C-alpha cells in the first residue's frame, strides 16, 4: 500500500452512482465534508499557509498539508483562520486523464 491519507476512505464512495462520482470529481468543491475542508491560516507577520486542521488544542493547531506534511502553529502566532470552502481534492483533475482512464477510475471507485 502506498500513498498518504488525506481524504475519506474509498469504501465510503462505493455506494455512489457513477453520475454522483463524476460530479464529485469534476466539481470537488460542491460538497466538502468538514473533515476535508481546507483552511487558510494568517500569521501575525502576514504569512499565510493552507491545509486541513488535523488537531486543535487551546494553545496550538496542527495543519495537515500535501504529502503528509504537518505544521504545528501556536495560537499566539495566528491573526486569523478562515475556511476556504475548498476541498483538498484538486480542481481540474479530469484534464490529466483520458476518457478510458476516467472510466477505469469510476469503475475502480465503485468496486468493479
C-alpha positions in Angstrom: 0.0 0.0 0.0 1.3 3.4 -0.9 0.2 6.9 -0.6 -0.9 9.2 2.2 -4.2 9.5 3.9 -5.6 13.0 3.1 -9.2 12.1 2.2 -12.0 9.8 3.2 -11.7 6.1 2.7 -12.7 4.9 -0.8 -15.1 2.4 0.8 -17.4 5.3 1.6 -17.9 6.0 -2.2 -18.7 2.5 -3.4 -22.4 3.0 -2.9 -22.4 6.2 -5.0 -23.7 6.1 -8.6 -21.3 6.7 -11.5 -23.1 10.1 -12.0 -22.5 11.1 -8.4 -18.8 10.2 -8.5 -18.4 12.1 -11.8 -20.0 15.2 -10.2 -17.7 14.9 -7.2 -14.6 14.5 -9.3 -15.5 17.3 -11.8 -16.6 19.7 -9.0 -14.8 18.7 -5.9 -15.8 21.9 -4.1 -19.6 21.3 -4.5 -19.9 19.1 -1.4 -16.9 19.2 1.0 -17.0 17.2 4.2 -16.0 19.2 7.3 -13.0 16.9 8.0 -11.6 17.5 4.5 -12.1 21.3 4.2 -9.1 23.4 3.5 -8.3 26.3 5.9 -6.2 29.4 5.4 -4.2 30.5 8.5 -2.9 34.0 8.5 0.0 34.7 10.8 0.6 38.0 12.7 3.5 38.7 10.4 1.4 38.4 7.3 2.4 34.9 6.1 -0.5 32.7 5.1 -0.5 28.9 4.9 -3.3 26.5 3.9 -4.2 23.0 4.9 -6.6 20.7 6.7 -6.9 21.1 10.5 -5.6 17.8 11.9 -5.6 18.6 15.6 -6.5 21.5 17.8 -5.7 22.4 21.4 -6.2 25.6 23.4 -2.6 26.7 22.6 -1.9 25.3 19.1 -3.3 23.7 16.0 -1.8 21.3 13.6 -2.3 21.8 9.8 -2.0 18.8 7.6 -0.7 19.8 4.1 0.2 18.0 0.9 2.5 14.9 1.1 1.5 14.4 4.7 3.5 17.5 5.8 2.2 18.7 9.2 2.8 22.1 10.6 2.2 22.9 14.3 1.2 26.5 14.8 1.0 28.3 18.1 -2.3 30.2 18.5 -0.5 33.3 19.7 1.1 33.5 16.2 -2.3 33.4 14.4 -4.0 36.5 13.3 -6.9 34.8 11.5 -8.2 31.3 10.5 -10.7 31.1 7.6 -12.3 28.1 5.9 -11.6 28.4 2.2 -14.7 26.4 1.2 -12.4 24.3 -1.0 -11.8 20.6 -0.9 -8.2 19.2 -0.7 -9.0 17.4 -4.0 -7.5 19.4 -6.8 -9.8 21.1 -9.3 -9.2 20.2 -12.9 -8.0 16.7 -12.1 -10.0 15.3 -15.0 -7.8 17.2 -17.5 -5.0 14.8 -16.7 -7.0 11.7 -17.6 -8.1 10.2 -20.9 -11.7 9.1 -21.3 -10.7 5.5 -20.7 -8.7 6.4 -17.6 -11.7 8.2 -16.3 -14.0 5.3 -17.0 -11.5 3.0 -15.2 -11.3 5.3 -12.3 -15.1 5.4 -11.9 -15.2 1.5 -12.1 -12.4 1.3 -9.5 -14.1 3.6 -7.1 -17.4 1.6 -7.4 -15.5 -1.6 -6.6 -15.6 -3.0 -10.1 
